[in-house]
Amino acid sequence: MFGNRLEDAVRSVPGASAIIIMGFDGIPVDSYGEPKEVEIETAGMEFSVVMREVRKTAEQLEAGSAEEVLLRTDRLAAVLRVVSEQYFVALTLDKGGSIGKARYVLRTLAPALRSELF
């Protein structure tokens, strides 16, 4: 469904390995990539839990709507970007991957995904 857009996103970010569009309910919409350290659909389900909690916390703090979350570990990174009230997109990278480029790509990709989802 979103194959070309997702593939282009992964290929344009140095160190990126996979991308997934997820519902906040934990149901995957579409994904692309070669699993390296993390299986993207399993990670996506766990990311949905994180994103729900981040949204809830932002609301409780009256900080506005959550837009982006960055997760870094000693082996990988993931950038998660809200697409709409129901969906988010997550891009996983190797430890040395370009987080700045990943953030930019997801920020520019989100409106296109939103228009295709609705």
Order of alpha helices (4+ residues) and beta strands (2+ residues): alpha-beta-beta-alpha-beta-beta-beta-alpha
